[in-house]
């Protein structure tokens, strides 16, 4: 899956099958203390829990996210997420 839209187009039953995810997006919010990361690609946004990642990504950081689809509760999610910084967007002065 290469977009957030593709991930959310799955049913919960399909998401539980653990399809591979590899997408690029932009950080819209990050709070390391609360283990929260929000990203947006072309049209959609999503939350990623960052329990295993203590990097404080700045708003505007381009990232590559790999992981698998899952449906742990009421919503479809990106599980086992690995996040790689790809640099900054032009309007952002400093990124991780």
GUFI-328277 format. One record per residue: x, z, y of N, C-alpha, C in turn. Coordinates in steps of 0.001 Angstrom, whole numbers, padded with zeros to 6 digits, always signed. Layout:
REM GUFI-328277
XZYXZYXZY...
//
This chain:
REM GUFI-328277
+000853+000000-001150+000000+000000+000000+000913+000000+001231+000599-000882+002175+001478-001053+003325+000813-000740+004661-000381-000152+004629-001028+000250+005874-001924+001465+005595-002180+002226+006641-003071+003371+006524-004472+002880+006169-004876+001745+006711-006188+001188+006424-006358+000905+004927-005317+000374+004287-005384+000135+002840-005573+001437+002072-004898+002487+002499-005015+003790+001831-006447+004297+001930-007019+004269+003125-008363+004805+003331-009463+003906+002778-009130+002677+002410-010127+001793+001797-010374+002156+000330-009518+002981-000244-009680+003395-001637-010820+004404-001781-011425+004413-002936-012357+005500-003264-011520+006723-003641-012132+007887-003675-011401+009096-004073-010855+008960-005490-011629+008339-006374-011190+008153-007752-009959+007254-007815-009953+006187-007020-008792+005297-006974-007582+006024-006389-007780+006789-005319-006669+007497-004671-006002+008482-005623-006768+009054-006516-006221+010013-007480-005269+009359-008472-005251+008028-008546-004369+007312-009469-002925+007258-008988-002669+007658-007755-001300+007737-007249-000645+006404-006971-001352+005507-006295-000764+004222-005926+000410+004436-004966+001478+003654-005105+002623+003803-004201+002294+003365-002781+002860+004089-001827+002685+003802-000402+004057+003570+000216+004170+002553+001039+005384+002264+001797+004924+001591+003087+004909+002357+004183+004390+001813+005438+005223+002276+006615+005095+001546+007721+005743+001918+008974+004671+002289+009980+004969+003327+010776+004001+003821+011755+004759+004482+012902+004003+005028+013841+004566+005718+014999+004028+007142+015020+004902+008091+015285+004493+009491+015384+003669+009684+016658+002483+010266+016496+001656+010582+017659+001641+012075+017950+001970+012901+016946+002048+014359+017145+002829+014963+015997+003663+015944+016309+004419+016656+015287+004527+018120+015686+004255+019024+014734+004433+020453+014938+005070+021010+013671+006388+021248+013725+007126+021703+012557+006620+023068+012101+006332+023959+013042+005869+025303+012696+004571+025301+011922+003688+024384+012258+002399+024279+011559+002440+023253+010424+003610+022652+010204+003815+021658+009148+002845+020489+009283+002741+019963+010495+001797+018889+010792+002501+017684+011385+002126+016516+010909+002623+015265+011459+001460+014280+011470+001198+013681+012624+000194+012636+012741+000913+011337+013058+000528+010279+012357+001130+008965+012573+000027+007929+012773+000408+006819+013408-000534+005720+013617+000184+004413+013370-000494+003521+012632+000031+002165+012508-000817+001260+013401-000972+000017+013071-001674-000912+013956-003059-000445+014376-003853+000043+013441-005249+000322+013756-005716+001710+013357-005000+002382+012491-005463+003652+011931-004435+004757+012156-004903+005987+012013-004001+007131+012094-004292+008053+010928-003328+008923+010617-003511+009880+009537-002621+011088+009747-002946+012128+009031-002197+013385+009006-001330+013396+007758-000123+013936+007905+000749+014152+006752+001236+015600+006813+001041+016340+005735+001606+017682+005647+003114+017580+005480+003859+018389+006217+005327+018266+006210+005996+019523+005665+005445+020088+004611+005999+021312+004042+007471+021172+003652+007854+020011+003154+009225+019792+002690+010118+019140+003729+009622+018917+004935+010390+018222+005966+010355+019057+007244+011499+019547+007654+011573+020403+008844+012034+019651+010088+012032+018313+010047+012442+017516+011190+011344+017508+012244+011710+017716+013484+010753+017683+014590+010767+016281+015193+009905+015425+014694+009831+014049+015193+009143+014040+016550+009723+013371+017495+009124+013278+018829+008049+012192+018842+007075+012371+019701+006050+011362+019897+006719+010038+020260+006304+008980+019590+006891+007672+019836+007967+007273+018849+008351+008178+017953+009350+007844+016944+008728+006911+015914+009377+005796+015654+008955+004903+014569+009441+005494+013260+008577+005535+012248+008942+006104+010959+008523+005190+009815+009252+005314+008728+008858+004696+007463+008389+005833+006573+007203+005676+006008+006622+006709+005149+006437+006128+003755+007005+006805+002767+006776+006442+001378+006124+007632+000687+005347+007359-000310+004665+008410-001051+003678+007792-002010+002656+008568-002357+001616+008091-003261+000256+008509-002735-000771+007754-003118-002126+008127-002728-002560+009347-003539-003401+010162-002912-003982+011299-003613-005293+011683-002927-006067+012474-003614-007331+012974-003069-007455+014433-003505-006683+015322-002858-006626+016712-003310-007870+017541-002987-008616+017144-002012-009799+017894-001618-010897+016936-001216-011335+017085-000001-012431+016248+000491-011966+014905+001036-010667+014727+001240-010176+013516+001896-009058+012860+001096-008900+011576+001311-007777+010827+000742-006544+011142+001586-005378+011240+000934-004167+011651+001637-002955+010908+001097-001839+011072+001818-000543+010579+001372+000204+011767+000781+000475+011695-000508+001166+012788-001189+002628+012483-001411+003419+013541-001628+004862+013408-001864+005528+012549-000798+005110+012743+000441+005578+011895+001547+007050+012123+001849+007760+011033+001970+009146+011019+002439+009135+010244+003745+009764+010811+004765+009695+010230+006101+011098+009893+006578+011269+008680+007044+012560+008213+007549+012381+007723+008978+013187+008231+009888+013139+007780+011274+013732+006380+011384+013031+005518+012139+013497+004147+012372+013886+003918+013822+013833+004974+014645+014197+004827+016048+013003+005038+016951+013183+004704+018221+012165+004965+019240+011463+003683+019669+010270+003866+020160+009612+002782+020867+010268+002669+022238+010098+001583+022913+010781+001351+024179+010412+002364+025256+009148+002840+025285+008740+003742+026360+009178+005181+026146+009746+005479+024986+010153+006851+024695+011650+006980+024890+012068+007988+025623+013474+008102+025958+014315+008749+024864+013756+009729+024145+014536+010410+023125+013707+010587+021858+014301+010257+020737+013641+010434+019449+014635+011020+018456+014125+011423+017317+014966+011934+016239+015564+010775+015504
//
